[in-house]
């Protein structure tokens, strides 16, 4: 089956929807005439026509900021795309438009997902890629669902397989029956000796000990840590006095 480029939109409350990109020119904004509408009831700070996405065959996709305020992007969402400026984007690029988070997928490398349901607990992990390079962050999400009948269930998310300095996870959700919440999840390279380079098994565990004491949902995902090279150079002068460079 042909894979289609798409935008994944997440609002301030974790509501998420994927929009297939069936046209080469797509407009995004709060006005109802846009191809993708970011409704003001789900998030503020979006102009009537805020973003233009252009896909040209054989070239990288590009976005243009049509709004009057900067759009943030990059691993820490600190890089700015100023008004009327353009930016090339690639698989997994995430933009912050007002209260919305928008991630682009080009259809060539779809994000891998793992899902598991254990009785009343549903759990899904989505990562756009699984190879973590030095200086790179991978932005993903973990969706938790209350599939049971208990109201106001406090879920707990735990991560195994990688040390805490390699990931950031949003707060665990409080959910009513039938509700779901997408939790932001970020992987980052430690740029140190631990964890060692190679493949590691990332494991996400969801529990709700008070409401569902004997239940847990688990998803796993292999993650490859790429090597981090750190070198020092020592120069020795004729007098045997070492100079560290």
Order of alpha helices (4+ residues) and beta strands (2+ residues): beta-beta-beta-beta-beta-beta-beta-beta-beta-beta-beta-beta-beta-beta-beta-beta-beta-beta-beta-beta-beta-beta-beta-beta
